[in-house]
């Protein structure tokens, strides 16, 4: 078995999109010599140095815009690595997130378990289309209006200041502190606790269980335990919250679920809540941590931001492009046989499709020197970090606000901070979904 090496110019951060096997149809161009040459299909197994989701995405680009891969459980899917094709598919009507289009999935005749079942199965706004999608998305959208995000700003600022005050006290004897639990994770968890109505007592347990849903190397039993724990905790929250509804997003979802003309079952309500709380935490923690790492490892780019020559918003967009907090989110399905006219790619009805945001953001047909972090890049906003089309993340404005406030205050407070280890040694999740760092040890300076 031939292992694929890093494509030339790729990053060398550690971590692996686990359990993803590449198939190389003969009609596709061969790998360049720097990427490993010929060989049989191979499976990534986690924590292999030099293979981040970004490296994997750029490797897949050598096989065309939509190569065939094998996902956990032996499921074969087309993975979309070209930016323009990904945009067309996510905005059009030929592809759906509704797993009813996956033959045999709902009736159980297709043997699918583990991560794909837990992500494709729930009936929530992520996995709905058309009128059902609009109905499920409406209360989320209503709770995350621009006005509400603006109103959240002072609270986010207070949360960030509290976290900054505690950072130095959390450092060890050598002055090192891990920014993930102490800062990047703490901020979105506190936002959810204070502004979305999730009790703080549940957040730690919920966070630990939710992390398991992103571990795509986990077996079906472990994945099911994570899902059961998440749903149990959410059930406790809903039961306690129904008698004391407030002005928060969770209360809004409970009210929407109880509308007489179109009620949600308890199962559907919990699926909605799981989507909102997980998305609000996981993507934001990785967006904060990754932006800090990019700035710490690119001092010239950091200087442009600190001096005000380039806005932190632009630095964030470039970070989202190069390393989006969700590399890919399973799954989509072809609703009919069709051919994409521009790329010539043919898709068959019921075929699973995975949009690879990490690869789309480094498409060499869109970006010059795509593997380089450049805050002045004119194409920095051409990415799919928060999705595209009808399923674009409704929480994106809130997430961006959290990240910019957190990182700007951090830069002001610790101008001399530096990584305590080489960037190539920063561990990443064992996941082709979550895309960030599980530890970021820094010397605050």
FIKOL-539220 format. One record per residue (C-alpha): y, x, z; residue in one letter. Coordinates in steps of 0.5 Angstrom, whole numbers, plus 2048, in hexadecimal, padded with zeros to 3 digits. Layout:
% FIKOL-539220
<pt Y="Y" X="X" Z="Z" res="A"/>
...
% end
This chain:
% FIKOL-539220
<pt Y="800" X="800" Z="800" res="X"/>
<pt Y="807" X="803" Z="7FE" res="X"/>
<pt Y="80C" X="802" Z="803" res="X"/>
<pt Y="813" X="801" Z="800" res="X"/>
<pt Y="819" X="806" Z="802" res="X"/>
<pt Y="820" X="805" Z="803" res="X"/>
<pt Y="824" X="803" Z="7FC" res="X"/>
<pt Y="829" X="808" Z="7FB" res="X"/>
<pt Y="82F" X="807" Z="7FF" res="X"/>
<pt Y="82C" X="802" Z="803" res="X"/>
<pt Y="82E" X="802" Z="80B" res="X"/>
<pt Y="829" X="805" Z="80F" res="X"/>
<pt Y="829" X="800" Z="815" res="X"/>
<pt Y="823" X="7FF" Z="819" res="X"/>
<pt Y="81F" X="7F8" Z="819" res="X"/>
<pt Y="81B" X="7F4" Z="814" res="X"/>
<pt Y="81A" X="7ED" Z="811" res="X"/>
<pt Y="813" X="7EC" Z="814" res="X"/>
<pt Y="80D" X="7EA" Z="810" res="X"/>
<pt Y="810" X="7E9" Z="809" res="X"/>
<pt Y="80C" X="7EC" Z="803" res="X"/>
<pt Y="80F" X="7ED" Z="7FD" res="X"/>
<pt Y="80B" X="7EB" Z="7F6" res="X"/>
<pt Y="80E" X="7EF" Z="7F0" res="X"/>
<pt Y="80C" X="7EB" Z="7EA" res="X"/>
<pt Y="80B" X="7F0" Z="7E4" res="X"/>
<pt Y="811" X="7EC" Z="7E0" res="X"/>
<pt Y="816" X="7EF" Z="7E5" res="X"/>
<pt Y="819" X="7F6" Z="7E4" res="X"/>
<pt Y="815" X="7FC" Z="7E8" res="X"/>
<pt Y="818" X="7FE" Z="7EE" res="X"/>
<pt Y="81C" X="805" Z="7ED" res="X"/>
<pt Y="819" X="80B" Z="7F0" res="X"/>
<pt Y="81E" X="80B" Z="7F6" res="X"/>
<pt Y="81B" X="805" Z="7F8" res="X"/>
<pt Y="813" X="806" Z="7F8" res="X"/>
<pt Y="810" X="805" Z="7F1" res="X"/>
<pt Y="80A" X="801" Z="7F0" res="X"/>
<pt Y="805" X="7FF" Z="7F5" res="X"/>
<pt Y="802" X="7F9" Z="7F8" res="X"/>
<pt Y="806" X="7F3" Z="7FC" res="X"/>
<pt Y="807" X="7F5" Z="803" res="X"/>
<pt Y="809" X="7F2" Z="809" res="X"/>
<pt Y="80F" X="7F4" Z="80E" res="X"/>
<pt Y="80C" X="7F4" Z="815" res="X"/>
<pt Y="813" X="7F5" Z="819" res="X"/>
<pt Y="817" X="7FB" Z="81C" res="X"/>
<pt Y="816" X="7FF" Z="816" res="X"/>
<pt Y="81C" X="804" Z="816" res="X"/>
<pt Y="820" X="803" Z="810" res="X"/>
<pt Y="81E" X="7FC" Z="80E" res="X"/>
<pt Y="823" X="7F7" Z="810" res="X"/>
<pt Y="824" X="7F0" Z="80D" res="X"/>
<pt Y="82A" X="7F4" Z="809" res="X"/>
<pt Y="825" X="7F9" Z="806" res="X"/>
<pt Y="820" X="7F4" Z="805" res="X"/>
<pt Y="825" X="7F0" Z="801" res="X"/>
<pt Y="827" X="7F5" Z="7FD" res="X"/>
<pt Y="81F" X="7F7" Z="7FC" res="X"/>
<pt Y="81E" X="7F0" Z="7F9" res="X"/>
<pt Y="824" X="7F1" Z="7F4" res="X"/>
<pt Y="820" X="7F5" Z="7F0" res="X"/>
<pt Y="81B" X="7F0" Z="7EE" res="X"/>
<pt Y="820" X="7EB" Z="7EB" res="X"/>
<pt Y="824" X="7E5" Z="7EE" res="X"/>
<pt Y="81F" X="7E1" Z="7F1" res="X"/>
<pt Y="818" X="7E5" Z="7F2" res="X"/>
<pt Y="812" X="7E2" Z="7F5" res="X"/>
<pt Y="810" X="7E4" Z="7FD" res="X"/>
<pt Y="80B" X="7E2" Z="802" res="X"/>
<pt Y="80E" X="7E0" Z="808" res="X"/>
<pt Y="80A" X="7DF" Z="80F" res="X"/>
<pt Y="804" X="7DB" Z="80E" res="X"/>
<pt Y="803" X="7DD" Z="807" res="X"/>
<pt Y="808" X="7D8" Z="804" res="X"/>
<pt Y="80B" X="7DB" Z="7FE" res="X"/>
<pt Y="812" X="7D9" Z="7FC" res="X"/>
<pt Y="817" X="7DB" Z="7F8" res="X"/>
<pt Y="81D" X="7DF" Z="7FB" res="X"/>
<pt Y="824" X="7DF" Z="7F8" res="X"/>
<pt Y="827" X="7E6" Z="7F8" res="X"/>
<pt Y="82D" X="7E5" Z="7F3" res="X"/>
<pt Y="834" X="7E2" Z="7F6" res="X"/>
<pt Y="835" X="7DE" Z="7F0" res="X"/>
<pt Y="82E" X="7DA" Z="7EF" res="X"/>
<pt Y="82E" X="7D9" Z="7F7" res="X"/>
<pt Y="835" X="7D6" Z="7F6" res="X"/>
<pt Y="833" X="7D1" Z="7F0" res="X"/>
<pt Y="82C" X="7CF" Z="7F4" res="X"/>
<pt Y="82F" X="7CE" Z="7FB" res="X"/>
<pt Y="835" X="7CA" Z="7F8" res="X"/>
<pt Y="831" X="7C6" Z="7F2" res="X"/>
<pt Y="82C" X="7C0" Z="7F3" res="X"/>
<pt Y="825" X="7C4" Z="7F0" res="X"/>
<pt Y="824" X="7C7" Z="7F7" res="X"/>
<pt Y="823" X="7C3" Z="7FE" res="X"/>
<pt Y="822" X="7C5" Z="805" res="X"/>
<pt Y="81E" X="7BF" Z="806" res="X"/>
<pt Y="817" X="7C1" Z="807" res="X"/>
<pt Y="815" X="7BA" Z="804" res="X"/>
<pt Y="815" X="7BE" Z="7FE" res="X"/>
<pt Y="810" X="7C3" Z="800" res="X"/>
<pt Y="809" X="7C0" Z="7FE" res="X"/>
<pt Y="804" X="7BF" Z="804" res="X"/>
<pt Y="809" X="7C2" Z="809" res="X"/>
<pt Y="80A" X="7BB" Z="80D" res="X"/>
<pt Y="803" X="7B8" Z="80C" res="X"/>
<pt Y="800" X="7BF" Z="80F" res="X"/>
<pt Y="7FC" X="7C0" Z="809" res="X"/>
<pt Y="800" X="7C7" Z="807" res="X"/>
<pt Y="7FE" X="7CC" Z="80D" res="X"/>
<pt Y="805" X="7CE" Z="80F" res="X"/>
<pt Y="806" X="7D0" Z="816" res="X"/>
<pt Y="80B" X="7D5" Z="81B" res="X"/>
<pt Y="812" X="7D6" Z="819" res="X"/>
<pt Y="812" X="7D2" Z="812" res="X"/>
<pt Y="810" X="7CC" Z="815" res="X"/>
<pt Y="814" X="7CD" Z="81B" res="X"/>
<pt Y="81A" X="7CE" Z="816" res="X"/>
<pt Y="818" X="7C9" Z="811" res="X"/>
<pt Y="816" X="7C3" Z="815" res="X"/>
<pt Y="81B" X="7C1" Z="819" res="X"/>
<pt Y="81F" X="7BB" Z="816" res="X"/>
<pt Y="826" X="7BD" Z="817" res="X"/>
<pt Y="82D" X="7BE" Z="813" res="X"/>
<pt Y="82A" X="7C5" Z="811" res="X"/>
<pt Y="824" X="7C2" Z="80E" res="X"/>
<pt Y="827" X="7BB" Z="80B" res="X"/>
<pt Y="82A" X="7BA" Z="805" res="X"/>
<pt Y="82E" X="7B4" Z="802" res="X"/>
<pt Y="830" X="7AE" Z="806" res="X"/>
<pt Y="82C" X="7B1" Z="80C" res="X"/>
<pt Y="82F" X="7B7" Z="80C" res="X"/>
<pt Y="836" X="7B4" Z="80C" res="X"/>
<pt Y="834" X="7B0" Z="812" res="X"/>
<pt Y="831" X="7B5" Z="816" res="X"/>
<pt Y="837" X="7BA" Z="814" res="X"/>
<pt Y="83C" X="7B5" Z="816" res="X"/>
<pt Y="83C" X="7B6" Z="81D" res="X"/>
<pt Y="83C" X="7BD" Z="81D" res="X"/>
<pt Y="841" X="7BE" Z="818" res="X"/>
<pt Y="846" X="7B9" Z="81C" res="X"/>
<pt Y="845" X="7BD" Z="822" res="X"/>
<pt Y="847" X="7C4" Z="81F" res="X"/>
<pt Y="84D" X="7C2" Z="81B" res="X"/>
<pt Y="853" X="7C7" Z="81A" res="X"/>
<pt Y="857" X="7C3" Z="820" res="X"/>
<pt Y="851" X="7C4" Z="825" res="X"/>
<pt Y="850" X="7CB" Z="823" res="X"/>
<pt Y="857" X="7CD" Z="824" res="X"/>
<pt Y="857" X="7C9" Z="82B" res="X"/>
<pt Y="851" X="7CE" Z="82D" res="X"/>
<pt Y="855" X="7D4" Z="82B" res="X"/>
<pt Y="858" X="7D5" Z="832" res="X"/>
<pt Y="851" X="7D4" Z="836" res="X"/>
<pt Y="84E" X="7D9" Z="831" res="X"/>
<pt Y="853" X="7DE" Z="833" res="X"/>
<pt Y="852" X="7DD" Z="83A" res="X"/>
<pt Y="84A" X="7DE" Z="839" res="X"/>
<pt Y="84C" X="7E4" Z="835" res="X"/>
<pt Y="850" X="7E7" Z="83B" res="X"/>
<pt Y="84B" X="7E5" Z="840" res="X"/>
<pt Y="846" X="7E9" Z="83C" res="X"/>
<pt Y="84B" X="7EF" Z="83B" res="X"/>
<pt Y="84C" X="7EF" Z="843" res="X"/>
<pt Y="845" X="7F0" Z="844" res="X"/>
<pt Y="843" X="7F5" Z="83F" res="X"/>
<pt Y="845" X="7FB" Z="843" res="X"/>
<pt Y="841" X="7F9" Z="849" res="X"/>
<pt Y="83B" X="7F8" Z="845" res="X"/>
<pt Y="83B" X="7FF" Z="842" res="X"/>
<pt Y="835" X="803" Z="845" res="X"/>
<pt Y="836" X="80A" Z="849" res="X"/>
<pt Y="837" X="80E" Z="842" res="X"/>
<pt Y="83D" X="808" Z="840" res="X"/>
<pt Y="838" X="805" Z="83B" res="X"/>
<pt Y="838" X="7FD" Z="83A" res="X"/>
<pt Y="834" X="7F9" Z="835" res="X"/>
<pt Y="839" X="7F5" Z="832" res="X"/>
<pt Y="834" X="7EF" Z="830" res="X"/>
<pt Y="832" X="7EC" Z="836" res="X"/>
<pt Y="839" X="7EE" Z="83A" res="X"/>
<pt Y="83E" X="7EC" Z="834" res="X"/>
<pt Y="83B" X="7E9" Z="82D" res="X"/>
<pt Y="836" X="7E4" Z="830" res="X"/>
<pt Y="83A" X="7E2" Z="836" res="X"/>
<pt Y="840" X="7E0" Z="832" res="X"/>
<pt Y="83C" X="7DB" Z="82E" res="X"/>
<pt Y="838" X="7D9" Z="834" res="X"/>
<pt Y="83E" X="7D7" Z="838" res="X"/>
<pt Y="842" X="7D3" Z="832" res="X"/>
<pt Y="83C" X="7CF" Z="832" res="X"/>
<pt Y="83B" X="7CE" Z="839" res="X"/>
<pt Y="843" X="7CC" Z="83A" res="X"/>
<pt Y="844" X="7C9" Z="833" res="X"/>
<pt Y="83E" X="7C6" Z="831" res="X"/>
<pt Y="83C" X="7C3" Z="837" res="X"/>
<pt Y="835" X="7C7" Z="838" res="X"/>
<pt Y="834" X="7C8" Z="840" res="X"/>
<pt Y="835" X="7D0" Z="841" res="X"/>
<pt Y="82E" X="7CF" Z="846" res="X"/>
<pt Y="82A" X="7CE" Z="83F" res="X"/>
<pt Y="82E" X="7D3" Z="83B" res="X"/>
<pt Y="82A" X="7D9" Z="83D" res="X"/>
<pt Y="823" X="7D6" Z="83C" res="X"/>
<pt Y="825" X="7D3" Z="836" res="X"/>
<pt Y="827" X="7D9" Z="833" res="X"/>
<pt Y="821" X="7DD" Z="834" res="X"/>
<pt Y="81D" X="7D7" Z="831" res="X"/>
<pt Y="821" X="7D6" Z="82B" res="X"/>
<pt Y="821" X="7DE" Z="82A" res="X"/>
<pt Y="819" X="7DD" Z="829" res="X"/>
<pt Y="81B" X="7D8" Z="823" res="X"/>
<pt Y="81E" X="7DE" Z="81F" res="X"/>
<pt Y="818" X="7E3" Z="820" res="X"/>
<pt Y="815" X="7E2" Z="81A" res="X"/>
<pt Y="80F" X="7E7" Z="81C" res="X"/>
<pt Y="80D" X="7E2" Z="821" res="X"/>
<pt Y="806" X="7DE" Z="821" res="X"/>
<pt Y="806" X="7D7" Z="820" res="X"/>
<pt Y="804" X="7D6" Z="828" res="X"/>
<pt Y="80A" X="7DA" Z="82A" res="X"/>
<pt Y="80F" X="7D6" Z="825" res="X"/>
<pt Y="80C" X="7D0" Z="827" res="X"/>
<pt Y="80D" X="7D2" Z="82F" res="X"/>
<pt Y="815" X="7D4" Z="82D" res="X"/>
<pt Y="816" X="7CD" Z="829" res="X"/>
<pt Y="813" X="7C9" Z="82F" res="X"/>
<pt Y="817" X="7CC" Z="834" res="X"/>
<pt Y="81D" X="7CB" Z="830" res="X"/>
<pt Y="81C" X="7C4" Z="82F" res="X"/>
<pt Y="81A" X="7C3" Z="837" res="X"/>
<pt Y="821" X="7C6" Z="839" res="X"/>
<pt Y="825" X="7C2" Z="834" res="X"/>
<pt Y="821" X="7BC" Z="836" res="X"/>
<pt Y="823" X="7BD" Z="83E" res="X"/>
<pt Y="82A" X="7BE" Z="83B" res="X"/>
<pt Y="82A" X="7B8" Z="837" res="X"/>
<pt Y="827" X="7B4" Z="83D" res="X"/>
<pt Y="82C" X="7B6" Z="842" res="X"/>
<pt Y="832" X="7B6" Z="83D" res="X"/>
<pt Y="831" X="7AE" Z="83B" res="X"/>
<pt Y="834" X="7AC" Z="841" res="X"/>
<pt Y="83A" X="7B0" Z="841" res="X"/>
<pt Y="83C" X="7B1" Z="83A" res="X"/>
<pt Y="843" X="7B5" Z="839" res="X"/>
<pt Y="847" X="7B8" Z="834" res="X"/>
<pt Y="843" X="7BD" Z="831" res="X"/>
<pt Y="83E" X="7BE" Z="82B" res="X"/>
<pt Y="838" X="7BC" Z="82E" res="X"/>
<pt Y="83A" X="7B6" Z="831" res="X"/>
<pt Y="83D" X="7B4" Z="82A" res="X"/>
<pt Y="836" X="7B5" Z="827" res="X"/>
<pt Y="833" X="7B1" Z="82D" res="X"/>
<pt Y="838" X="7AB" Z="82B" res="X"/>
<pt Y="836" X="7AC" Z="824" res="X"/>
<pt Y="82F" X="7AC" Z="825" res="X"/>
<pt Y="830" X="7A5" Z="829" res="X"/>
<pt Y="834" X="7A1" Z="823" res="X"/>
<pt Y="831" X="79B" Z="822" res="X"/>
<pt Y="831" X="79A" Z="81B" res="X"/>
<pt Y="82E" X="7A1" Z="81A" res="X"/>
<pt Y="82B" X="7A4" Z="820" res="X"/>
<pt Y="827" X="7AB" Z="821" res="X"/>
<pt Y="820" X="7AB" Z="824" res="X"/>
<pt Y="820" X="7B0" Z="82A" res="X"/>
<pt Y="81C" X="7B5" Z="826" res="X"/>
<pt Y="821" X="7B5" Z="820" res="X"/>
<pt Y="827" X="7B6" Z="826" res="X"/>
<pt Y="824" X="7BC" Z="829" res="X"/>
<pt Y="823" X="7BF" Z="822" res="X"/>
<pt Y="82A" X="7BE" Z="821" res="X"/>
<pt Y="82C" X="7C1" Z="827" res="X"/>
<pt Y="827" X="7C7" Z="826" res="X"/>
<pt Y="82B" X="7C8" Z="820" res="X"/>
<pt Y="832" X="7C8" Z="823" res="X"/>
<pt Y="831" X="7CC" Z="829" res="X"/>
<pt Y="82C" X="7D1" Z="826" res="X"/>
<pt Y="831" X="7D2" Z="820" res="X"/>
<pt Y="837" X="7D3" Z="824" res="X"/>
<pt Y="834" X="7D8" Z="828" res="X"/>
<pt Y="82F" X="7DD" Z="823" res="X"/>
<pt Y="834" X="7DD" Z="81E" res="X"/>
<pt Y="83A" X="7DF" Z="822" res="X"/>
<pt Y="837" X="7E4" Z="826" res="X"/>
<pt Y="835" X="7E8" Z="820" res="X"/>
<pt Y="83B" X="7E7" Z="81D" res="X"/>
<pt Y="83F" X="7EA" Z="823" res="X"/>
<pt Y="83A" X="7F0" Z="824" res="X"/>
<pt Y="83A" X="7F2" Z="81D" res="X"/>
<pt Y="841" X="7F2" Z="81B" res="X"/>
<pt Y="842" X="7F6" Z="821" res="X"/>
<pt Y="83C" X="7FB" Z="81F" res="X"/>
<pt Y="840" X="7FB" Z="818" res="X"/>
<pt Y="846" X="7FD" Z="81B" res="X"/>
<pt Y="843" X="802" Z="820" res="X"/>
<pt Y="840" X="806" Z="81A" res="X"/>
<pt Y="845" X="806" Z="815" res="X"/>
<pt Y="84B" X="809" Z="819" res="X"/>
<pt Y="850" X="809" Z="812" res="X"/>
<pt Y="84E" X="801" Z="811" res="X"/>
<pt Y="850" X="800" Z="819" res="X"/>
<pt Y="856" X="804" Z="818" res="X"/>
<pt Y="859" X="7FF" Z="813" res="X"/>
<pt Y="857" X="7F9" Z="817" res="X"/>
<pt Y="85A" X="7FC" Z="81D" res="X"/>
<pt Y="861" X="7FE" Z="81A" res="X"/>
<pt Y="861" X="7F7" Z="817" res="X"/>
<pt Y="861" X="7F9" Z="810" res="X"/>
<pt Y="85B" X="7F5" Z="80F" res="X"/>
<pt Y="859" X="7EF" Z="813" res="X"/>
<pt Y="853" X="7EE" Z="817" res="X"/>
<pt Y="852" X="7E8" Z="814" res="X"/>
<pt Y="851" X="7EC" Z="80D" res="X"/>
<pt Y="84D" X="7F1" Z="811" res="X"/>
<pt Y="848" X="7EB" Z="814" res="X"/>
<pt Y="847" X="7E8" Z="80D" res="X"/>
<pt Y="845" X="7EF" Z="80A" res="X"/>
<pt Y="840" X="7F0" Z="810" res="X"/>
<pt Y="83D" X="7E9" Z="80F" res="X"/>
<pt Y="83C" X="7EB" Z="808" res="X"/>
<pt Y="839" X="7F1" Z="809" res="X"/>
<pt Y="835" X="7EF" Z="80F" res="X"/>
<pt Y="835" X="7E7" Z="810" res="X"/>
<pt Y="832" X="7E5" Z="817" res="X"/>
<pt Y="82D" X="7E0" Z="813" res="X"/>
<pt Y="829" X="7E4" Z="80E" res="X"/>
<pt Y="826" X="7DE" Z="80B" res="X"/>
<pt Y="824" X="7D7" Z="80E" res="X"/>
<pt Y="81E" X="7D4" Z="80C" res="X"/>
<pt Y="81D" X="7D0" Z="807" res="X"/>
<pt Y="81F" X="7CC" Z="801" res="X"/>
<pt Y="81A" X="7C9" Z="7FC" res="X"/>
<pt Y="81B" X="7C8" Z="7F5" res="X"/>
<pt Y="81C" X="7C0" Z="7F4" res="X"/>
<pt Y="819" X="7C0" Z="7EC" res="X"/>
<pt Y="817" X="7C5" Z="7E7" res="X"/>
<pt Y="81E" X="7C9" Z="7E5" res="X"/>
<pt Y="821" X="7CF" Z="7E1" res="X"/>
<pt Y="827" X="7D2" Z="7E4" res="X"/>
<pt Y="82B" X="7D3" Z="7DD" res="X"/>
<pt Y="82F" X="7D9" Z="7DF" res="X"/>
<pt Y="829" X="7DD" Z="7E2" res="X"/>
<pt Y="823" X="7DA" Z="7DE" res="X"/>
<pt Y="81F" X="7DA" Z="7E4" res="X"/>
<pt Y="81A" X="7D4" Z="7E4" res="X"/>
<pt Y="818" X="7D0" Z="7EB" res="X"/>
<pt Y="813" X="7CB" Z="7EC" res="X"/>
<pt Y="813" X="7C5" Z="7EF" res="X"/>
<pt Y="811" X="7C6" Z="7F7" res="X"/>
<pt Y="812" X="7CD" Z="7F6" res="X"/>
<pt Y="815" X="7D0" Z="7FD" res="X"/>
<pt Y="81B" X="7D4" Z="7FC" res="X"/>
<pt Y="81F" X="7D9" Z="801" res="X"/>
<pt Y="826" X="7DA" Z="800" res="X"/>
<pt Y="827" X="7E2" Z="802" res="X"/>
<pt Y="82E" X="7E2" Z="805" res="X"/>
<pt Y="82D" X="7E9" Z="807" res="X"/>
<pt Y="82C" X="7EB" Z="800" res="X"/>
<pt Y="831" X="7E6" Z="7FC" res="X"/>
<pt Y="836" X="7EA" Z="800" res="X"/>
<pt Y="834" X="7F1" Z="7FD" res="X"/>
<pt Y="833" X="7EE" Z="7F6" res="X"/>
<pt Y="835" X="7F4" Z="7F2" res="X"/>
<pt Y="837" X="7EF" Z="7EC" res="X"/>
<pt Y="83D" X="7ED" Z="7F1" res="X"/>
<pt Y="83F" X="7F3" Z="7F5" res="X"/>
<pt Y="840" X="7FA" Z="7F4" res="X"/>
<pt Y="83C" X="7FF" Z="7F8" res="X"/>
<pt Y="83A" X="7F9" Z="7FC" res="X"/>
<pt Y="836" X="7FD" Z="802" res="X"/>
<pt Y="83D" X="7FF" Z="804" res="X"/>
<pt Y="841" X="7FC" Z="809" res="X"/>
<pt Y="848" X="7FC" Z="806" res="X"/>
<pt Y="84D" X="7F7" Z="80A" res="X"/>
<pt Y="852" X="7F7" Z="804" res="X"/>
<pt Y="84C" X="7F5" Z="7FF" res="X"/>
<pt Y="84F" X="7F0" Z="7FA" res="X"/>
<pt Y="848" X="7EC" Z="7FA" res="X"/>
<pt Y="847" X="7EC" Z="802" res="X"/>
<pt Y="847" X="7E4" Z="802" res="X"/>
<pt Y="842" X="7E4" Z="7FD" res="X"/>
<pt Y="83C" X="7E3" Z="802" res="X"/>
<pt Y="838" X="7DD" Z="804" res="X"/>
<pt Y="838" X="7DF" Z="80C" res="X"/>
<pt Y="839" X="7D8" Z="80E" res="X"/>
<pt Y="836" X="7D4" Z="808" res="X"/>
<pt Y="839" X="7D1" Z="802" res="X"/>
<pt Y="839" X="7CA" Z="7FF" res="X"/>
<pt Y="838" X="7C4" Z="803" res="X"/>
<pt Y="834" X="7C8" Z="808" res="X"/>
<pt Y="83A" X="7CD" Z="80A" res="X"/>
<pt Y="83A" X="7CE" Z="811" res="X"/>
<pt Y="83F" X="7C9" Z="815" res="X"/>
<pt Y="840" X="7CD" Z="81A" res="X"/>
<pt Y="842" X="7D3" Z="816" res="X"/>
<pt Y="849" X="7D3" Z="818" res="X"/>
<pt Y="848" X="7D3" Z="81F" res="X"/>
<pt Y="843" X="7D9" Z="81E" res="X"/>
<pt Y="848" X="7DC" Z="81B" res="X"/>
<pt Y="84D" X="7DB" Z="820" res="X"/>
<pt Y="849" X="7DD" Z="826" res="X"/>
<pt Y="847" X="7E4" Z="822" res="X"/>
<pt Y="84F" X="7E5" Z="820" res="X"/>
<pt Y="851" X="7E4" Z="827" res="X"/>
<pt Y="84B" X="7E8" Z="82B" res="X"/>
<pt Y="84C" X="7EE" Z="826" res="X"/>
<pt Y="853" X="7EF" Z="826" res="X"/>
<pt Y="854" X="7EE" Z="82D" res="X"/>
<pt Y="84E" X="7F3" Z="82E" res="X"/>
<pt Y="851" X="7F8" Z="829" res="X"/>
<pt Y="858" X="7F8" Z="82D" res="X"/>
<pt Y="854" X="7F9" Z="834" res="X"/>
<pt Y="850" X="7FE" Z="832" res="X"/>
<pt Y="853" X="802" Z="82C" res="X"/>
<pt Y="84F" X="809" Z="82E" res="X"/>
<pt Y="848" X="805" Z="82E" res="X"/>
<pt Y="842" X="808" Z="82A" res="X"/>
<pt Y="83B" X="807" Z="829" res="X"/>
<pt Y="836" X="80A" Z="82E" res="X"/>
<pt Y="831" X="80B" Z="829" res="X"/>
<pt Y="830" X="80C" Z="822" res="X"/>
<pt Y="831" X="806" Z="81E" res="X"/>
<pt Y="82B" X="807" Z="81B" res="X"/>
<pt Y="827" X="806" Z="821" res="X"/>
<pt Y="82A" X="7FF" Z="823" res="X"/>
<pt Y="824" X="7FA" Z="823" res="X"/>
<pt Y="825" X="7F4" Z="81F" res="X"/>
<pt Y="821" X="7ED" Z="820" res="X"/>
<pt Y="81A" X="7ED" Z="81D" res="X"/>
<pt Y="81C" X="7E8" Z="818" res="X"/>
<pt Y="81E" X="7E6" Z="811" res="X"/>
<pt Y="822" X="7E1" Z="814" res="X"/>
<pt Y="827" X="7E4" Z="81A" res="X"/>
<pt Y="82A" X="7EA" Z="817" res="X"/>
<pt Y="82E" X="7EE" Z="81C" res="X"/>
<pt Y="82D" X="7F3" Z="822" res="X"/>
<pt Y="829" X="7F1" Z="829" res="X"/>
<pt Y="82C" X="7F7" Z="82C" res="X"/>
<pt Y="833" X="7FA" Z="82B" res="X"/>
<pt Y="834" X="800" Z="831" res="X"/>
<pt Y="83B" X="802" Z="831" res="X"/>
<pt Y="83F" X="807" Z="835" res="X"/>
<pt Y="845" X="803" Z="836" res="X"/>
<pt Y="84A" X="80A" Z="836" res="X"/>
% end
